[in-house]
Amino acid sequence: MSEALEKDDALWEGYLSRTRWFGGKGRPFRVSGVRNLAELPVLPAPEGAARVTVYLVNVEYQDDEGGAEQYHVPLSSYDDVQERIAYAFVGSVEREDGRLQHLYDGAHDRNAMALWLEGFIAAEESGAAQLGGMRFRRVVPGPQLDPALQSSPLTGEQSNSSVKFDDTAIMKLFRKVSPGVNPDIEIHEVLTRGGSDFVADLYGWIEIDLPGGASGEGQVLQLAMLQEFLRTASDGFELATGSVRTLLAHLELSVEESGGDFAGEATRLGEALAAVHAMMRDSFPAQGEDSTGELAGAMVARLEQARRIVPEIEPYAERLRAAYDAVAELGRLDVQRVHGDLHLGQTLRTSQGWKLVDFEGEPGRPFAERALPDSPWRDVAGMLRSFDYAARVVEMAGSGGDGAEAPLRAQRAREWSARARRHFLEGYVAALGDEAGSEQQRAVLLDAYVADKAVYEAVYEKRNRPSWIAIPLAALERIGG
């Protein structure tokens, strides 16, 4: 059955196209190979025996950009149809004996996830355990996990899949994978061991050894990570948009009077980011100085690539280059390990304060690039852009109402965004102290990093949500204006 499935490119292509986490939506692609990574023990279950197999699916893109990616897909197979997880159905294949096997995404199958939990429990004492070809690692000492914990998949995540084990732990399955150390695991391990108050503790991760390549040396592929589940957590972007909705429901009031003021939360979030940056700076040896000329050159290169995909950027290209040229004139730039893809959706507000999550970096970049030291102002710029998104998304959602109110709605949304951004930046700078550098340098770097992020957003929106492209384009219009 496994061999037949590995050759069934049409089945894989059809399934990938239906998933939220596939990164090639809107692009022509083909499945160029499927590898069986691991076979887990057969698990007796009330619904019938579940056979669990972990696959690595290779995808090649057939447009001008080209390129290739690898996706991690654990599958459960059953002799009988499983109506309880019909929404996660992948397809059916014929076994050697002629019987059909019905395939489901293992992340949505509690029987498969019980095996993952078993692997983490087995690793509690020694820090590592093998199960079906996968290696389960634990941060020792760590909490004991109850084998009776029940899994349930979370909705809403796009580039990965998350599974909650009751209210104890949450596991993120990395979907697009590459050999090497995943920054999300690497950074969370360092911050957990360092006792950071601003992340969810890392409990462990799953990895597998790949056969050696041309050099003969094997490579590690990291497939998932297990973390503390934050019971009181609220998504940062949802909190921010809720705040904007409160403001826009009382247009006659100022931001401060409406009950929709986010200034205090923004300040505390800035302080949390500064504390995380400080621990990362002290914990990772890869830091120092970079040439601002090289940074500006990379920004220009991304701009030129984006112009081919998003022609709407063209009117702003000259001003964007000027912002990048100003960076080049700074000479040198202090760099360190950073989050790399920070926005409100990568934050959680808990009863104990803000937590930062998802240190994986930009999914489209190789691990080696994501691990390179960068300026912490890239993270700051990402958060500033996110405040703008929160305000504009809510404003746009209500644009079908009373047309006479539209200008005031837009004004209030801009006021909310400006106030949140100002307080976030003030909280961050105050917490950094002397490490924040000069105000002039900060302004130059933030202009450039905000522009670079908005260019990235324009490409993303063009491909995935064309109706939202006005949001990054408006930001680009403000650069240098």
C-alpha positions in Angstrom: 0.0 0.0 0.0 2.8 2.4 0.9 4.5 1.9 -2.5 1.3 2.5 -4.4 0.6 5.7 -2.3 4.1 7.0 -2.8 3.5 6.8 -6.6 0.0 8.4 -6.6 1.0 12.0 -7.4 -2.5 13.0 -8.3 -3.8 12.0 -4.8 -1.1 14.1 -3.1 -1.5 17.1 -5.4 -5.3 17.1 -4.8 -4.9 16.9 -1.1 -2.2 19.6 -0.8 -4.3 22.0 -2.8 -7.1 21.6 -0.3 -5.1 22.2 2.9 -4.6 25.5 4.7 -0.9 25.0 5.3 0.2 24.3 1.7 2.4 27.3 0.7 1.9 26.9 -3.1 -1.7 27.9 -3.4 -2.3 29.9 -6.6 0.9 28.5 -8.2 1.3 25.6 -10.7 3.1 22.7 -9.1 3.6 19.0 -9.2 4.5 16.4 -6.7 8.0 15.1 -7.7 8.4 12.4 -5.1 7.1 11.0 -1.8 9.3 9.3 0.8 8.2 7.1 3.7 10.0 8.5 6.7 8.6 6.4 9.5 6.2 3.6 10.3 4.7 3.8 13.8 3.3 0.7 15.6 -0.2 -0.4 14.7 -2.6 1.1 17.3 -5.7 -0.9 18.3 -8.7 1.5 18.5 -12.4 1.2 18.8 -12.7 2.4 15.2 -10.4 -0.4 14.0 -6.6 -0.6 13.9 -4.9 2.6 12.8 -1.7 2.3 10.8 0.3 5.5 11.0 2.9 6.5 8.5 4.9 9.7 8.2 5.6 11.0 4.7 7.9 13.6 3.2 6.3 15.1 0.0 8.5 16.9 -2.5 6.9 19.7 -4.5 8.2 21.4 -7.6 6.8 24.7 -8.8 6.3 25.2 -12.6 6.0 29.0 -12.9 8.7 31.6 -13.6 9.8 31.6 -10.0 10.3 27.9 -9.9 11.8 26.3 -6.8 11.0 23.2 -4.7 9.6 22.5 -1.2 9.2 19.6 1.2 6.1 18.9 3.2 5.7 16.7 6.3 2.4 14.7 6.2 1.6 12.1 8.8 -1.2 9.8 7.6 -3.5 7.4 9.4 -4.9 4.5 7.4 -8.0 2.4 8.2 -9.8 -0.5 6.6 -13.1 1.3 7.2 -14.3 4.8 6.5 -13.9 7.1 9.5 -16.8 9.5 9.5 -15.5 11.2 12.7 -12.5 12.7 10.7 -14.2 12.9 7.3 -13.0 16.5 7.0 -9.4 15.3 7.1 -9.8 12.7 4.4 -6.9 12.4 2.0 -7.9 9.6 -0.3 -8.2 5.9 -0.7 -5.6 3.5 -2.1 -5.7 -0.2 -2.9 -3.6 -2.6 -0.9 -1.8 -5.6 -2.3 -4.7 -7.9 -1.3 -7.2 -5.7 -3.2 -8.8 -4.1 -0.2 -9.1 -0.3 0.1 -7.2 1.7 2.7 -8.8 5.0 3.7 -6.3 7.7 4.5 -6.6 10.7 6.9 -4.3 13.4 8.0 -2.8 12.1 11.2 -2.8 15.5 12.9 -6.6 15.3 13.1 -6.7 11.7 14.3 -6.7 11.2 18.1 -5.4 7.6 17.6 -2.3 8.8 15.7 -1.7 11.6 18.2 -1.8 9.2 21.1 1.3 7.6 19.6 3.0 11.0 19.5 2.1 11.5 23.1 3.5 8.1 24.0 6.8 9.0 22.4 7.1 12.2 24.5 6.3 10.3 27.7 8.9 7.7 26.9 11.5 10.5 26.7 10.7 12.1 30.0 13.5 10.5 32.1 16.4 10.2 29.7 15.6 13.1 27.4 15.2 11.0 24.3 13.3 8.0 23.0 12.8 6.2 19.7 9.4 5.3 18.3 8.9 4.0 14.8 11.9 5.6 13.4 11.2 9.0 15.0 13.3 10.4 17.8 11.4 12.2 20.6 13.4 14.6 22.7 12.4 16.3 26.0 13.7 19.3 27.8 14.8 17.8 31.1 13.6 18.4 33.8 10.1 19.0 32.5 6.5 18.2 33.5 5.2 14.7 33.5 2.6 14.0 30.8 -0.5 11.9 31.5 -1.0 9.2 28.9 -4.7 9.7 29.2 -4.5 13.2 27.6 -6.8 13.6 24.7 -5.7 15.4 21.5 -7.8 17.9 19.5 -6.6 19.9 16.5 -6.7 23.7 16.5 -8.2 25.7 13.7 -7.0 28.9 12.2 -3.3 28.2 11.7 -2.0 28.4 8.2 1.6 27.4 7.6 1.7 24.6 10.3 -0.8 22.5 12.2 -1.3 22.6 16.0 -2.7 19.9 18.3 -3.8 20.5 21.9 -3.5 17.8 24.5 -6.3 18.8 26.8 -5.2 21.9 28.7 -1.7 20.6 29.4 0.4 20.9 26.2 0.2 22.0 22.6 2.1 20.4 19.7 3.0 22.2 16.5 3.6 20.0 13.5 5.8 21.8 11.1 4.4 21.3 7.6 7.0 22.8 5.3 10.2 21.3 6.5 14.0 21.5 5.7 16.9 19.6 7.1 18.7 21.3 9.9 17.8 23.0 13.2 14.4 24.7 13.2 14.8 28.2 14.7 11.5 27.8 16.5 12.9 24.9 18.5 16.4 26.3 18.9 15.2 29.7 20.2 12.5 28.3 22.5 14.9 25.9 24.0 17.3 28.7 24.9 14.6 31.0 26.2 13.0 28.2 28.2 16.3 27.2 29.8 17.0 30.9 30.5 13.7 31.2 32.4 12.1 33.8 30.1 8.7 35.0 31.3 7.7 35.9 27.8 7.4 32.6 26.0 5.6 29.3 26.6 8.0 26.7 27.9 9.3 24.2 25.4 8.7 20.6 26.5 10.3 18.7 23.6 10.4 18.1 19.9 10.5 15.3 17.3 13.2 14.7 14.8 14.3 12.1 12.3 17.6 11.2 10.7 17.8 11.4 6.9 20.3 9.4 4.9 23.5 11.1 4.0 23.8 13.1 0.9 26.8 13.5 -1.4 29.0 14.1 1.6 27.9 10.9 3.2 26.8 12.8 6.4 23.3 12.3 7.6 21.0 15.2 8.3 18.3 15.8 10.9 14.8 16.8 10.0 12.8 18.3 12.8 9.1 17.6 12.5 7.3 19.0 15.5 7.6 20.7 18.9 5.7 20.3 22.1 5.1 23.3 24.4 3.3 24.5 27.5 -0.4 25.2 26.8 -1.3 28.7 28.0 -4.8 28.2 29.4 -5.7 31.9 29.7 -4.1 33.0 26.4 -5.9 35.3 24.0 -4.6 35.9 20.5 -2.9 39.3 20.2 -4.4 40.1 16.8 -7.9 39.2 18.0 -7.5 41.4 21.0 -6.3 44.3 18.9 -9.1 44.0 16.4 -11.6 43.8 19.2 -10.2 47.0 20.6 -10.6 48.7 17.1 -14.2 47.4 16.9 -15.0 49.0 20.2 -13.6 52.3 19.0 -15.5 52.3 15.7 -18.7 51.5 17.5 -18.4 54.9 19.3 -17.2 57.2 16.6 -18.2 60.3 18.5 -15.6 59.5 21.2 -11.8 59.8 21.0 -9.6 56.7 21.2 -8.8 57.4 24.9 -12.5 57.8 25.7 -14.0 54.9 23.7 -12.9 52.0 25.8 -11.0 50.8 22.7 -7.7 52.2 23.7 -4.8 49.7 23.2 -2.1 52.0 24.4 -1.4 50.2 27.7 -1.2 46.8 26.1 1.0 48.1 23.3 3.4 49.5 25.9 3.6 46.2 27.8 4.1 44.3 24.5 7.0 46.6 23.6 8.6 45.9 27.0 8.1 42.1 26.5 9.8 42.2 23.1 12.7 44.2 24.6 13.2 41.6 27.3 13.2 38.8 24.8 15.6 40.6 22.5 18.0 41.1 25.5 18.0 37.4 26.4 18.5 36.4 22.8 21.4 38.9 22.5 23.0 37.4 25.6 22.3 33.8 24.8 23.4 33.4 21.1 27.0 34.0 20.1 26.1 34.9 16.6 25.9 38.7 16.9 28.0 41.7 16.0 27.9 44.1 13.2 26.7 43.9 9.6 27.3 46.2 6.6 24.2 48.4 6.1 25.2 48.5 2.4 24.5 44.7 2.2 21.2 45.1 4.1 20.1 47.9 1.8 21.1 45.8 -1.2 19.0 42.9 0.0 16.0 45.2 0.4 16.4 46.6 -3.1 16.6 43.0 -4.5 13.4 42.1 -2.7 11.8 45.3 -4.1 12.8 44.4 -7.7 11.4 40.9 -7.4 8.2 42.2 -5.9 7.7 44.8 -8.7 7.5 41.9 -11.2 4.7 40.3 -9.1 2.9 43.4 -7.9 2.9 46.2 -10.6 1.0 48.4 -8.1 4.3 48.9 -6.2 5.8 50.9 -9.2 4.7 54.4 -8.2 6.5 54.0 -4.8 9.7 52.4 -6.1 11.8 55.6 -6.2 10.9 56.6 -2.6 11.5 53.0 -1.3 15.0 53.0 -2.9 15.7 56.3 -1.2 14.7 54.8 2.2 17.0 51.9 1.5 19.9 54.2 0.4 19.5 56.1 3.8 20.2 52.7 5.5 23.3 52.2 3.5 24.7 55.5 4.6 24.6 54.4 8.3 27.7 52.4 7.7 27.5 49.6 10.3 24.5 47.9 12.1 24.3 46.0 15.3 22.8 42.6 14.7 21.7 39.6 16.8 19.3 36.7 16.7 15.7 37.9 16.3 12.2 36.6 15.9 12.2 37.3 12.2 8.5 37.2 11.5 6.9 39.1 14.3 3.3 40.4 14.2 0.3 40.5 16.6 -0.7 37.0 15.5 2.6 35.7 16.9 1.7 37.0 20.4 -0.6 35.8 23.2 -2.0 37.8 26.1 -2.3 35.7 29.2 -3.2 36.5 32.8 0.6 36.7 33.5 1.3 39.1 30.6 2.4 38.9 27.0 4.0 35.9 25.5 5.8 35.7 22.1 5.3 32.6 20.0 6.4 31.1 16.6 10.1 31.9 16.4 10.3 30.0 13.1 11.0 33.1 11.0 9.7 33.7 7.5 8.5 30.3 6.2 9.8 31.1 2.7 13.5 31.4 3.7 15.9 28.5 4.3 16.9 27.8 7.9 20.4 29.0 7.4 19.1 32.4 6.3 16.6 32.6 9.2 19.3 31.9 11.7 21.5 34.8 10.5 21.8 37.7 12.9 19.6 40.7 12.0 18.7 44.0 13.5 16.1 43.8 16.2 14.4 46.7 14.5 13.1 44.2 11.9 10.9 42.7 14.6 9.8 46.1 15.8 8.8 47.1 12.2 6.8 43.9 11.9 4.8 44.7 14.9 4.2 48.3 13.8 2.8 47.0 10.5 0.6 44.6 12.4 -1.0 47.4 14.4 -1.8 49.1 11.0 -3.3 45.8 9.8 -5.5 45.4 12.8 -7.0 48.9 12.3 -7.5 48.6 8.6 -9.0 45.1 8.6 -11.7 46.2 11.0 -12.3 49.5 9.1 -12.6 47.6 5.8 -15.0 45.0 7.3 -17.4 47.8 8.2 -17.1 49.7 4.9 -20.5 48.5 3.6 -22.4 50.4 6.3 -23.4 54.1 6.3 -21.3 55.8 3.6 -21.4 59.1 5.4 -19.5 57.6 8.3 -16.7 56.2 6.1 -14.3 59.1 6.4 -14.7 59.3 10.2 -14.2 55.5 10.5 -11.0 55.8 8.5 -9.8 58.7 10.7 -10.5 56.8 13.9 -8.8 53.7 12.6 -5.7 55.8 11.7 -5.8 57.3 15.2 -6.0 53.9 16.9 -3.1 52.6 14.8 -0.9 55.6 15.3 -1.5 55.6 19.1 -0.8 51.9 19.5 2.3 52.1 17.4 3.7 55.1 19.3 3.1 53.4 22.7 4.6 50.1 21.6 7.7 51.9 20.3 8.0 54.0 23.5 7.7 50.9 25.7 10.3 49.0 23.7 12.8 51.9 23.6 12.4 52.7 27.3 13.0 49.1 28.2 16.1 48.9 26.1 17.7 52.0 27.6 21.1 52.8 26.1 20.9 49.7 23.8 18.2 51.5 21.7 20.8 53.7 19.9 20.2 57.2 18.6 16.8 58.5 17.6 18.0 59.4 14.1 19.3 55.9 13.4 16.1 54.3 14.7 14.0 56.5 12.4 16.1 55.5 9.3 16.1 51.8 10.2 12.4 51.7 11.0 11.4 53.5 7.7 13.4 50.9 5.7 12.3 47.9 7.7 8.6 49.0 7.6 8.9 49.5 3.8 10.6 46.1 3.4 7.8 44.4 5.4 5.1 46.2 3.4 6.7 45.1 0.2 6.6 41.5 1.5 2.9 41.9 2.5 2.0 43.3 -1.0 3.3 40.1 -2.6 1.5 37.9 -0.1 -1.8 39.8 -0.6 -1.5 39.8 -4.4 -1.3 36.0 -4.3 -3.6 35.1 -1.4 -6.0 38.0 -0.6 -6.1 40.5 -3.5 -8.9 42.5 -1.7 -6.5 43.3 1.1 -3.6 44.6 -1.1 -4.7 48.2 -0.4 -3.4 47.8 3.2 0.3 47.4 2.4 0.1 49.8 -0.6 -1.2 52.5 1.7 1.8 52.0 4.0 4.2 52.2 1.0 2.6 55.5 0.0 3.4 56.9 3.4 7.2 56.0 3.2 9.2 59.1 2.5 6.0 61.1 2.1 
